[in-house]
Amino acid sequence: MLSIVEHDHGTPRRETTKLVSLTIDGREISVPEGTSVMRAASLSDVKIPKLCATEQLEAFGSCRMCLVQIDGMKGLPASCTTPVAQGMVVHTQNKQLADIRRGVMELYISDHPLDCLTCPANGHCELQDMAGVVGLREVRYGYEGENHLDAPKDESNPYFTFDASKCIVCSRCVRA
């Protein structure tokens, strides 16, 4: 069976004729004003890891996988919620970002059932894909302590089943 994979730029398109020029990983690009850094990067074939972002919904910034470094800006903003600005210089890949992304993913996986081989989403799982993208190979944390691995499935809705043990609290389903 062949599945169609559509490219999702992470945040909705902005309709305006005013363009903003910026640099992302050394590439100069121009995008419509109001475009997110994530979408601008994606449009120039720069991939930024993401879990909660989709171009079907307004950005929320909850997963923290899409952090970037912007020259002159304190901290590491989420690229999905940060609009581009004229002359902005964005770095999407460096050791600090890689370490933070891997750490965030490690926390997600530490509270996630390790049933990938029997999961219906195996091979078509964004969490699995992003774990690979950030290079997560092992989790330092044990699975003891507070977690929601044994949470019961909510099958009360005739259209979908909610499995809380697999939820990463990205709020995408709630926002949809």
N, C-alpha and C positions, 0 to 999 in steps of 0.2 A: 504494500500500500504506500502511496506517495502522499506526503503531507506538504501543504503549501506554507512556507514560512515568509511572512510579510515583514518588512523592515519597519521597526517602530523607533522613531526618533526621540522618544522619551517624554516629550511635552508637546502640547498643541502648537500648531503653526500660528503665527501672527500676521495679520493682514494689514500692511501699511506700505507706502511707497518710500518712506524714509529709511535709508540704510545706515547701519553702524558698522564700522571697520574695527577689527580686533585681531589679535594674534593668538592662536592656539597651538601649543607645541611647535612654535617656530613657523607656522603657516599663517599667512595673512589672509583673512576672509572678510566678506561683507555679508551681513544678514539683516532682515527687517528689524527695526527698532522693537524692543519688547521681547525678542526671542530669548529663550533661556540659553545659558552657556552650554547645557547638555545638548540641546537641539542644534546649536551652532557647531559644536564639535561633531556631532553625528552627520550633519550635512557636509562636513569636510572630511568624512571617513575616519574620524578619530573616535575610537570606542571608549566610552566611560562605563564602568560597571554600574548596573542599576537593578533594583528589585521592585520598588514601589512605583516607579515612574512608568507612564505610558502616555502616548500622544492622545489617547482617548479621554483622558481626564486632566484637570488642572493639577499642577505639581503640588506635592504635599511634603516631601523631604523627610519622611520618617525612617527610611532604611539606612541612611548614612553611607551607602556604598559609593555614591557618586561625588564624594568630596573632591575638590580641586584646590590648587594653590593659585592665587591671583596676586600678581605683583602689586605692592602697596596696600594690600588689604590684610587686616589681622585675621588670624584663624584660618580655617579651611572650610569655606562655604559649600553647601550642597549645590552642585551644578544645575540641578533641576529647578531650584527656586531662585537662582541668581540670574537676573536679566543681564544681557550684554551691555557694555558701555563703550563709547568711542575711545579707541586707543588701549583698551584693556589687554593685558598680557596674561594668558592663562597657561598653567602647566597641569597636565592631566596625569602624568606619570613621573614618579620619583620614588626613592626609597621610603620616605616618610608616608606618602600616600599608600604605597603598597603595604606597608606594615599595618597601618590603620585599617585598611580594607580587609586584610587577612584576619586581623583581630576581631573586627565586627562580624565577619562571616563565621569565625570560630565560635562566637557567642551564639549566633543563630543555630549552628549545627549542634552545639552542646545541649540544646533544649529541643531537639528534633529527633523523631524516631529514625533509627538507622535501618530502615526496611526498604531501601531503594530497589533491591532486586525483585521484591514482590509488590512494589507500589505501581499502580496503573500509570503514573506519570513518568516512570523510569525512561530515560532517554529523551523526554520532552518536558524536563523540569527546569524552571528558571533558577531555583535554588542550587540544584546540582550543577548547572552550567556556570553560575557565578562562582561557586566554590572552586571550580576548575580554573576560571579566569583569574582569580586572585591567588591561585597556587596553594590552596588549602589541602594538605595531605593528611594531617592528623589534628586531633583536638586535645589540648593540654588539660582540659577540665574533665572531671569525672561526671558521671550521670547520676550520682547520688545527690540528695538534697532536694530543695524545692524545684519542681518542674511541672509541666502539664503533659507528660508523655502518656499517662494513663487516662487522660480526659475522655469521657464518653463522646461518641459521635452524636450529633444532633440530626436526626433524620425526619424531623417533624414537617419539613417543607417537601411537597411532592416534586419539586423541580431540582433540588440540589441537597447534598449532604454536607454538613459542616463538620470537619474533623479538626477539633481544637488542638490536637497533638501535632498537627502539621502547620498550624497557623504561625506566622512570624510577626504578626501584628503590624503589617504594613498599611493597613486601612484601605487597600485598593478595592476590595469587595464592598466595603461599607460606602466608599465614595461613589462606586458605580451604581 
